[in-house]
Amino acid sequence: MRVDRTQRGWAIVSLAIFSVSAVVYVFHALNAPQGPRGGSTIGLIFGGIGFAFMLFAAFLGARKSVPTWRIGRAQAWMRGHLWLGFLALPMLCFTADFISAARSRAF
């Protein structure tokens, strides 16, 4: 599948989700008394969102293996697989407190 004009909507929504998530993470990281942690409410929310994105990406294989499941169009599933799969990584990094981990290794 090529990334072309038909993917513009997915790309814009993915960029918006990433931007909002990054702003929420930075705001939380600056205001949390002990710094951002995976066990905090925000960390658990990011983890749940990242896990849901990974599950959606994995369900494409299940949808392909059972052709009698007529759940949506295959093209929409492929686009969701691509864009939500890309978004899963930053969501899980936001869960894992990657800024503090990178900062502690740099010094």
N, C-alpha and C positions, 0 to 999 in steps of 0.2 A: 504494500500500500504506500503510495506516495503522499508526502505531506504537501498539499496544494491548497487552492482557494477553498475547497469544500471543508477543510479542517479549521478554517478561520474562527468559527464559533467556539469549537473546543479549545483552541489555543487562547482565545480571549478569556474564556471562563477559567481555564487553568491558571493563566497569569493572574487573574483577579483573586482566585482562591489562594494562590501562593503569596500574593502581596498582602492580603488581609491577614493571613496566618503569620507572615513575617513581622508585621506591625504588632500583632497581638503578642508574639513571642518576645520581641524586643521590649515592649512595654512591661510585660510580666518579668522579664529578666532584670530590668532596671529597678523594679519596685518590690520584688520578692525579698523578704528579710534574709533568707538563707540562700538566695539565688534560685534559679530555675532548677526544678528536680522532676524526674519522671514520675514520682509518686504524688506530685501535687495535682490539683484538679485540672489545671491547664495541661500538664503533662499527660494525664490520663485521657483527656479529650483529644489531644494530638495523636496519642497512641491508638485510640479507637478509630479516629478518622483514617490514619495511615493503614491500619489493619483492614478497614472496610474497603479502601482503595485496592489493597493487595488481593482481597477476596474477589472483588469485581474482576480484576485482571485475571485471576485464576479461573473464574467461572467461564471464561471464553473457551477454555479447553473442554469443559464439561458440556457446554452448549454444542461444540463441534462434534463431540463423540456421540451425542444422542440427537440425531437429526430430526427426530419426531417432536422435539421441544421447539415450538415455534414462538419463542419469546423474543420479540423485537427483530429488527433486521440485522443481518450479519455485519453489514458495514458499520452500523452504529455500535455494535459490540466491539469491533476492531478499533474504532476510534476511541471508545471508552477505555479499552485495554491499553492503548498507547498513551493517552494523556493522563489517565488516572494512575497508570503504572509509573509515569514520570513524577507525579505528585506524591506518590507514596514515600519516596526517599526523603525529601525535605520534611515531610510530616513526622517521620520516624526520627529524623535528626533533631527536630524540635523537641521530641519526647526525651531524647537521650542527653539533653543539655550539651549540645556540641560546641557552643561558644566557650563555656567554662573549661571544657575538656581541652579544646585547642589552645586556650590561653595558658593553661597550666603546663602543657607540653612545650610551649614556645619559650618558657623561661627556665 
